[in-house]
Amino acid sequence: MKDSHKPRWHLDSPSDMNVALNCVRMGYVAISCPDITGVYKDLGSDSGEYNRKVRTVLRGMTGIKNSKEILNVREFGLASLQVWSHKIMRWATPWFMLALIPVNIAIIDEGLIYQLAMLGQLLIYTTGLLGLAFPFLRKNTLIRTVFFFLQVNVATAHAFVKFTSGERMTTWKPSKR
């Protein structure tokens, strides 16, 4: 068995991710059950939810770092593409969003579509900031959805900064619900 195909257990990686990646490594299929729904109660505090998101992404990034051979599409095929699309690209989203700001500014005079794109981006960020500043506004589904989307992406960027600075999270105290 090639080294890249041998199962490994990393204590600083999320166990569910470790199991799935070990299955792929050994030539098995990791299967999710789409008809099972997990429900959790919000922590009730914005900072608690934010910190949970940072922790989850940081641990996921650590899991991928510990199993980076899985990113080799030639060796792991569809499973690798799924990791790229479901993890790596999602974690890159905040950086794409940031890069879009100067791009929109640079091309705003090129036509109405670019002006609308810039307006849309400004509306999204303004809506999220309103949801942050005035939590009662999040009773509105649109504001709550935009706020959540932006909060997830800020938490993802924060996790990336922690990850690249060498911070890892092996253990934590579960949040009170």
C-alpha positions as CSV (number, residue, x, y, z in Angstrom):
1,M,0.0,0.0,0.0
2,K,1.4,3.4,-1.0
3,D,2.1,5.7,1.9
4,S,-0.5,8.2,0.6
5,H,-3.1,5.4,0.9
6,K,-2.3,4.3,4.4
7,P,-4.8,5.4,7.1
8,R,-3.6,7.9,9.7
9,W,-5.1,9.4,12.7
10,H,-4.4,13.0,13.6
11,L,-5.5,14.1,17.0
12,D,-5.7,17.7,15.9
13,S,-8.0,16.9,13.0
14,P,-11.8,16.6,13.3
15,S,-12.6,13.0,13.8
16,D,-15.5,12.9,11.2
17,M,-13.1,14.4,8.5
18,N,-10.3,12.0,9.5
19,V,-12.6,9.0,9.1
20,A,-13.8,10.2,5.7
21,L,-10.3,11.0,4.4
22,N,-9.0,7.6,5.7
23,C,-11.8,5.9,3.8
24,V,-10.8,7.7,0.6
25,R,-7.1,7.0,1.2
26,M,-7.8,3.2,1.5
27,G,-9.9,3.2,-1.7
28,Y,-13.3,3.1,0.0
29,V,-16.1,5.6,-0.4
30,A,-17.1,7.9,2.5
31,I,-20.9,8.1,2.4
32,S,-23.1,10.8,3.8
33,C,-26.7,10.1,4.5
34,P,-28.6,12.9,2.9
35,D,-31.9,12.0,4.5
36,I,-30.6,12.5,8.0
37,T,-30.8,16.1,9.3
38,G,-28.8,17.4,12.2
39,V,-30.2,20.2,14.2
40,Y,-28.5,22.3,16.8
41,K,-29.6,25.1,19.0
42,D,-27.9,28.5,18.4
43,L,-25.6,29.4,21.2
44,G,-27.6,32.5,21.8
45,S,-24.6,34.9,21.6
46,D,-23.1,36.3,18.5
47,S,-19.6,35.9,19.8
48,G,-20.2,32.3,20.8
49,E,-21.5,31.5,17.3
50,Y,-18.7,33.3,15.7
51,N,-16.1,31.5,17.8
52,R,-17.7,28.2,17.0
53,K,-17.4,29.0,13.2
54,V,-13.8,30.0,13.6
55,R,-13.0,26.8,15.5
56,T,-14.8,24.6,13.0
57,V,-13.0,26.1,10.0
58,L,-9.6,26.1,11.8
59,R,-9.9,22.4,12.6
60,G,-11.1,21.7,9.1
61,M,-8.0,23.5,7.7
62,T,-5.8,21.5,10.0
63,G,-7.5,18.3,8.9
64,I,-6.8,19.1,5.2
65,K,-3.2,20.1,6.0
66,N,-2.7,16.8,7.7
67,S,-4.1,14.9,4.7
68,K,-2.9,17.2,1.9
69,E,-2.2,14.3,-0.4
70,I,-6.0,14.0,-0.8
71,L,-5.9,17.2,-2.8
72,N,-4.1,15.3,-5.6
73,V,-6.9,14.9,-8.2
74,R,-4.8,12.4,-10.3
75,E,-4.5,10.1,-7.4
76,F,-7.9,10.5,-5.6
77,G,-10.1,11.6,-8.5
78,L,-13.7,12.6,-7.6
79,A,-13.0,12.6,-3.8
80,S,-10.2,15.1,-4.3
81,L,-12.5,17.3,-6.5
82,Q,-15.1,17.2,-3.7
83,V,-12.6,18.4,-1.1
84,W,-11.5,21.2,-3.5
85,S,-15.1,22.3,-4.1
86,H,-16.6,21.7,-0.7
87,K,-13.7,22.9,1.5
88,I,-10.9,24.8,-0.3
89,M,-13.1,26.9,-2.5
90,R,-15.5,27.7,0.3
91,W,-12.6,28.8,2.5
92,A,-11.3,31.0,-0.4
93,T,-14.7,32.8,-0.7
94,P,-13.8,35.7,1.7
95,W,-10.7,36.4,-0.2
96,F,-12.6,36.3,-3.5
97,M,-15.1,38.8,-1.9
98,L,-12.3,41.1,-0.9
99,A,-10.7,40.9,-4.3
100,L,-14.0,41.8,-5.9
101,I,-14.1,45.2,-4.3
102,P,-11.1,46.8,-6.1
103,V,-12.1,44.9,-9.3
104,N,-15.6,46.4,-9.2
105,I,-14.2,49.9,-8.5
106,A,-11.8,49.6,-11.4
107,I,-14.4,48.6,-13.9
108,I,-17.4,50.5,-12.6
109,D,-17.3,52.9,-15.6
110,E,-17.4,50.1,-18.1
111,G,-21.2,49.7,-18.1
112,L,-24.4,49.4,-16.2
113,I,-23.8,45.7,-15.3
114,Y,-20.7,46.7,-13.4
115,Q,-22.4,49.5,-11.7
116,L,-25.2,47.1,-10.6
117,A,-22.6,44.6,-9.4
118,M,-20.9,47.3,-7.3
119,L,-24.3,48.4,-6.0
120,G,-25.3,44.8,-5.1
121,Q,-22.0,44.3,-3.3
122,L,-22.5,47.5,-1.3
123,L,-26.0,46.6,-0.5
124,I,-24.9,43.1,0.8
125,Y,-22.2,44.6,3.0
126,T,-24.5,47.4,4.3
127,T,-27.3,44.9,5.1
128,G,-24.8,42.7,7.0
129,L,-23.5,45.7,9.0
130,L,-27.0,46.8,9.8
131,G,-27.7,43.3,11.1
132,L,-24.6,43.5,13.2
133,A,-25.3,46.9,14.6
134,F,-29.0,46.3,15.2
135,P,-29.6,42.6,16.1
136,F,-33.4,43.1,16.2
137,L,-33.3,43.6,12.4
138,R,-32.2,39.9,12.0
139,K,-35.8,38.9,12.6
140,N,-36.1,39.8,8.9
141,T,-35.2,36.6,6.9
142,L,-33.2,38.6,4.3
143,I,-31.2,40.5,6.8
144,R,-30.6,37.3,8.9
145,T,-29.4,35.4,5.8
146,V,-27.1,38.1,4.6
147,F,-25.7,38.6,8.2
148,F,-25.1,34.9,8.5
149,F,-23.4,34.7,5.1
150,L,-21.1,37.5,6.0
151,Q,-20.4,36.3,9.5
152,V,-19.4,32.9,8.1
153,N,-17.0,34.4,5.7
154,V,-15.4,36.8,8.2
155,A,-15.0,33.8,10.6
156,T,-13.5,31.8,7.7
157,A,-11.0,34.6,7.0
158,H,-10.2,34.8,10.8
159,A,-9.6,31.0,10.9
160,F,-7.3,31.3,7.9
161,V,-5.2,34.0,9.6
162,K,-5.0,31.8,12.8
163,F,-4.1,28.8,10.7
164,T,-1.4,30.6,8.7
165,S,0.0,32.0,12.0
166,G,0.4,28.4,13.3
167,E,-2.5,28.3,15.7
168,R,-4.2,24.9,16.1
169,M,-7.1,23.8,18.2
170,T,-6.9,20.2,19.5
171,T,-9.3,20.5,22.4
172,W,-12.0,23.0,23.4
173,K,-14.7,23.3,26.0
174,P,-18.1,22.6,24.4
175,S,-20.4,25.6,24.3
176,K,-23.4,25.8,26.6
177,R,-26.7,25.6,24.6
